[in-house]
Amino acid sequence: MEKEPPIFSKIHKGEQLSDEKIAEGFETGEMDEGRGIRRKKYQTEKGIFYYVDRSLANEYEAKRVMEIYQTLQKAGLPTVDFAKIIRKRVNGEIKLFLAMEDLTENGKYSISEVYEKTPEFISISANPSALQEEMVRALAIMHNNRIIDFHPGLSFALRTQTRKEDKRVIAVDFRIIDYPNLTKGGLPKGWDGEFDFESECSSDLNRLLRGIVFEESQRERLENLYRQIREGEEKEFAAKEQNQL
């Protein structure tokens, strides 16, 4: 059963207890004057509530981002539990923000974008092969829904924790995040350049493999899995229980 999304007009009536920057926003790093992605903490009638938000450029971007998010959710892909567009007055102007679930659960987890150092985090996870395969399946199904990542990074993130006994960072699970960096079918309005969907898909796959493969022998198995799912035209993601990963 899906959770009811929060009603931010009620949340914002409560006392704001904190507002901290927790990450840079890939697309809006310069546009939002370094505001980045921020975690908010409010005291509400029902208790403490956390969420994160990032700025959006305009109504077009807000509509585009929500269409991407809803497509991912409909496909059953691992996303944040909620994402909503909210409007706030900043320096006398109405600004648009994407408000989302706090995946860190107020610091219980850290969020690591998939990149060159994350294979080590996966290698010591509870079930590395299963986590790798689920991430490749998710990417293939995202591509079968005509969604690709048009930024240099990849909007896949690992939730991680630091082991007490040896202080090593270990992957727990993953999510697809940073929806403004995704696009469906072609480049967003205002972006110039050549666009070839399958070339973009190959680029996404290569970036993902660089961030999850810790033994070169794993690459062929994962590439074959990706091709199998793409050729089968699967568009829905049936996730395994997270504690099995």
Secondary structure, 3 states (H helix, E strand, C coil): CCCCCCCHHHHCCCEEEEEEEEECCCCCCCCCCCCCEEEEEEEECCEEEEEEEEEECCHHHHHHHHHHHHHHHHCCCCCCCCEEEEEEEECCEEEEEEEECCCCCCCCCEEEECCCCHHHHHHCCCCHHHHHHHHHHHHHHHHHCCEEECCCCCCEEEEEEECCCCCCEEEEEEEECCHHHEEECCCCCCCCCCCCHHHHHHHHHHHHHHHHCCCCHHHHHHHHHHHHHHHHCCCCCCCCCHHHC
